Amino acid sequence: MVLFVSPTVLAVNDALLLAGSVDAILLVVDAESADRHEVRRAKEQLEPIGTPVIGAVLNQFDPKIHGRTNRPYIGYNLDSHR
């Protein structure tokens, strides 16, 4: 397995160019600076390329700031918020 790291999807086109050359995409989202709309917009920009977005990693998540739930995975499906 080879992992490629690209610049932010919303900042430059480099990520979109690289996305067409890989088998799958894993979004890395900064919980402190990204909001739901930005994440959705990034995913929407990647969809026309046709490379599957297989999931997301949430960095900098602090349950004391962002809250927590007894059902930790509910609501994290990017497609469920359309």
N, C-alpha and C positions, 0 to 999 in steps of 0.2 A: 504494500500500500504506500502510495506517495501522496503527501499532502501539500497543496499549494496555498500560500497565504497571499491574499490580494489586498489592495487598498479598499477603503470603504466604497460600497456599491453606489451610494448616493453622491459621493464626492467626485469621482473620476470614472472614465469609461474603461479603464484597465481591467476592472473586475468583470465587466460584461464580455470583454474580448477573451479573457481566460476561461470564463464559464462555458464557452462553446467548445473548449478543448478538453474538458474533464468529464468523468462519468457521473458525478453527483456533486451537489453543493450542500455544505453545512454552514448555515449563517451563524455568525458570532455577534451577539448583541450586548452592548454595555447597558446594564440596568439603570445606571446613574444618568446617562445622557440621552438614550434613545427612548422615544415613545412609541406606542402601538401603531400610530399612523405612519411613522418613518419605517418601521419594520415591515408593515404591509406594503408600503410603496417600494421598498427594496425588493421584496419578493415578487411584486408585480412587474418590476423591470427585468427580473431574471426569467420569468415565465415564458416570454416569446422565444427565448433561445432554445428551449426544449430540454435543457438539462434538469433532471429532477432535483428539487430541494428536499433533502432527506431529513432535515431537522434543524434545530437551533440550539446554541449554547448560550446561556445567560450568564455573563460575567458581572462581577461587582454587585451581586444580589445580596442585600442585607435584609433579613426578615424583620428586623426592628424598624427599618425605614419603609420597606415596601409591603409590609404585612405578610402574614402567612395563613395557611389554610390547613384544615385537617385532611384535605384531599389535594396533595401537592401537585398533581399533574392536570387537574381540571383547568380548562381555559387556556392551555398553552398551544393548542392546535391553531396554527396561523389561518387555516381555512375556515374555522368555525366563527370568525368574527367578521364575516363579509356582510 
